[in-house]
Amino acid sequence: MTGKKTDKSILELRDLTLRLGDRQILNGITMDIWEGHVHAIVGTNGAGKSTLASTIMGLAGYRDFGGDILFRGESIKRMNIDERARLGITLAWQEPARFEGLKVRDFIAAGAKNESEAGLAHALETVGLRPDEFMYRAVDKTLSGGERKKVELASILLMKPGLAFLDEPDSGIDIDSIQRIFRVVKLLRGEGTTVVFITHSKAVLEQADHAFLLCGGRVVDQGKSARISKYFENECMPCGVRDPLARGETDER
């Protein structure tokens, strides 16, 4: 499969609603993620971005939602996270997980299409990690947050998923590393992966073809990323959400 852009939706969200405790976090979100494109989901902290990603992935605590999620035209609402991963949906976390006792090699090989030593080494080199230094390191606190992000990205390269969400990919890393991540995203798209950034960074948004603006758990605007970037210039756009908490003036759940 090539990275050719199409207007065909790989993921469809239909009127997603989710309540956590006494708060309505997602409020009727409908969007289409087009196959072969790089999308961005943007908004301030508290807008609902990470909650939306957790709901799409099927994480525990985020399964009791209203509406539906379709992947390649089929509902995945009743599927757990493992079943969704097997379909080809993956998420690189803002704060990558640590796995005491698990080696980098075993982590990146877990879902790899190519488990050869050469293939694993090439993936590490591509994300900027020397194989002779990192292949047999543990995926634990001895790795920095930026190094763990790169390890996770190497695993996605090897996995070749149909759809990859990257949550705040520039968080905790330097300028050179984020530029390398942008190059890796181009490689992913070239190999047929649809990429979705979850971000409040203008620099990350500018790497996308198309963007959705979230506020108060709603899609309040969408379109080409160049137009949506005006939101960052103005800090906020008129959206009809009057509750300051819903507008993102609190920590995101």
C-alpha positions in Angstrom: 0.0 0.0 0.0 1.3 3.5 -0.8 1.0 6.6 1.2 -1.4 8.2 -1.4 -3.9 10.6 0.2 -7.6 9.8 -0.4 -11.0 11.1 0.7 -11.9 7.6 2.1 -12.3 7.5 5.9 -10.2 5.0 7.8 -11.8 6.1 11.1 -15.3 7.6 11.7 -16.4 9.0 15.0 -20.1 9.4 15.3 -21.6 11.6 18.0 -19.2 10.4 20.7 -20.2 11.3 24.2 -18.4 10.4 27.5 -19.0 11.3 31.1 -16.4 10.8 33.7 -17.6 11.2 37.3 -19.8 14.3 37.4 -18.3 15.9 34.2 -19.3 15.6 30.6 -15.9 15.3 28.8 -16.9 14.5 25.2 -20.0 16.2 23.8 -21.1 14.7 20.5 -17.9 14.5 18.7 -18.2 13.6 15.0 -15.2 13.5 12.7 -13.8 11.6 9.7 -10.1 10.6 9.6 -9.1 10.3 5.9 -6.8 7.5 4.9 -3.3 8.5 3.9 -3.5 12.0 5.4 -1.7 13.5 8.5 -4.3 14.9 10.7 -4.1 17.0 13.9 -6.5 17.2 16.8 -5.7 20.5 18.6 -7.0 22.4 21.6 -5.9 23.7 25.0 -5.3 21.5 28.0 -8.8 20.4 29.1 -10.3 20.4 25.7 -10.8 16.7 25.6 -8.0 15.6 23.3 -6.4 12.9 25.5 -9.8 11.6 26.6 -10.8 11.3 23.0 -7.6 9.3 22.2 -8.2 7.0 25.2 -11.8 6.4 24.1 -10.7 5.6 20.5 -8.1 3.1 21.8 -10.6 1.4 24.2 -8.8 2.0 27.4 -10.3 0.8 30.7 -12.5 3.5 32.1 -13.2 4.9 28.7 -15.4 2.2 27.3 -18.8 3.4 28.5 -19.4 6.0 25.8 -22.3 7.0 23.6 -22.2 7.1 19.9 -20.0 4.8 17.7 -16.5 4.4 16.3 -16.0 2.8 12.9 -12.7 1.5 11.6 -12.6 0.8 7.9 -16.4 0.9 8.0 -16.9 -1.6 10.9 -17.9 -0.7 14.4 -15.2 -1.3 17.0 -17.3 0.0 20.0 -17.4 -3.4 21.7 -13.7 -4.3 21.1 -11.1 -4.0 23.8 -7.7 -2.4 23.4 -6.0 -5.6 22.2 -8.6 -6.2 19.6 -8.3 -2.7 18.3 -4.5 -3.0 18.2 -4.7 -6.2 16.2 -6.8 -4.3 13.6 -4.0 -1.8 13.2 -4.7 1.1 15.6 -2.0 2.3 17.9 -1.2 5.2 20.2 2.1 6.7 21.2 1.6 8.1 24.6 2.6 11.6 25.7 4.3 10.0 28.7 5.6 6.6 27.4 5.2 3.7 29.7 8.1 2.1 31.6 8.5 -1.7 31.6 10.8 -3.0 34.4 12.9 -5.9 33.1 11.8 -5.6 29.5 14.6 -4.9 27.0 14.2 -2.4 24.2 14.8 -5.2 21.6 11.8 -7.2 23.0 9.6 -4.1 23.2 10.1 -3.0 19.6 9.9 -6.6 18.3 6.6 -7.4 20.0 4.4 -6.2 17.1 7.0 -5.9 14.4 6.3 -7.0 10.8 10.1 -7.5 10.4 11.7 -9.1 13.5 15.2 -9.5 12.0 18.1 -8.0 13.9 18.8 -5.8 10.9 15.2 -4.6 10.8 15.2 -3.8 14.5 18.5 -2.0 14.3 17.4 0.0 11.3 14.3 1.2 13.2 16.4 2.4 16.1 18.8 4.2 13.9 15.9 5.8 12.1 14.5 7.4 15.3 18.0 8.4 16.4 19.1 5.7 18.8 22.3 3.7 18.3 21.5 0.0 18.3 24.7 -1.0 20.0 23.9 1.4 22.9 20.1 0.9 23.2 19.1 -2.6 21.9 19.6 -4.3 25.2 18.8 -1.4 27.5 15.8 -1.8 29.8 12.6 0.2 29.1 12.6 1.7 32.5 13.7 4.9 34.4 17.2 4.6 33.1 15.9 5.9 29.8 14.9 9.5 29.6 11.4 10.5 28.5 12.7 11.5 25.1 14.5 8.2 24.7 11.4 6.3 25.6 9.4 8.3 23.0 12.0 7.3 20.4 11.8 3.6 21.4 8.0 3.8 21.1 8.2 5.4 17.7 10.6 2.7 16.6 8.1 0.1 17.6 5.4 1.9 15.5 7.7 2.0 12.5 8.2 -1.8 12.8 4.5 -2.4 13.4 3.4 -0.6 10.3 -0.1 0.1 11.7 -3.0 1.4 9.6 -3.7 4.3 12.0 -1.3 5.8 14.5 -2.1 8.5 17.1 0.9 10.5 18.4 0.0 12.2 21.7 2.0 15.5 22.2 5.0 14.1 20.3 7.1 17.2 21.0 6.7 17.0 24.8 10.0 16.7 26.7 12.3 16.5 23.7 14.7 18.8 22.0 14.3 20.6 18.6 16.6 18.1 16.8 14.5 15.2 18.1 11.2 16.6 17.1 12.5 17.3 13.5 13.5 13.6 13.4 10.0 12.6 14.5 8.6 14.7 11.7 10.8 12.8 9.2 9.6 9.5 10.7 6.0 10.6 10.3 6.7 11.1 6.6 8.1 7.6 6.4 5.1 6.2 8.1 2.7 7.9 5.7 4.8 6.8 2.8 4.3 3.2 4.0 0.6 3.5 4.2 0.0 4.7 7.9 -2.5 7.4 8.6 -1.1 9.6 11.3 -3.1 11.7 13.8 -1.2 14.2 16.0 -2.8 15.1 19.4 -1.3 18.5 20.2 -1.5 22.0 21.4 1.7 22.9 19.5 1.6 25.1 16.4 4.8 23.6 15.1 3.3 20.1 15.3 0.0 21.3 13.7 1.9 22.7 10.8 3.0 19.2 9.9 -0.6 18.1 9.3 -2.7 18.3 6.2 -6.0 18.7 8.1 -6.9 19.6 11.6 -9.8 19.5 14.1 -10.1 22.1 16.8 -11.6 20.9 20.1 -13.1 23.0 22.8 -15.2 21.8 25.7 -15.2 18.3 24.3 -16.7 19.5 21.0 -15.3 19.9 17.5 -15.7 23.7 17.0 -13.8 24.0 13.7 -12.0 21.8 11.2 -10.2 22.4 8.0 -6.7 22.8 6.5 -4.1 23.1 9.2 -2.9 26.5 7.9 -6.3 27.9 8.7 -6.7 26.2 12.0 -3.3 27.5 13.0 -4.9 31.0 13.4 -6.4 29.6 16.6 -2.9 29.6 18.1 -2.2 33.2 16.9 -5.4 34.4 18.7 -5.2 31.9 21.6 -8.9 31.1 21.2 -11.6 31.2 18.7 -15.3 32.0 19.2 -17.0 28.7 19.9 -20.0 29.3 22.2 -18.5 27.5 25.1 -19.0 29.8 28.1 -17.8 27.6 30.9 -14.2 28.5 31.6 -13.5 25.0 32.8 -14.9 23.5 29.6 -12.8 26.0 27.6 -9.6 24.3 28.9 -8.8 26.5 31.9 -8.1 23.4 34.0 -6.1 20.2 33.8 -7.2 17.7 31.2 -8.7 14.5 32.4 
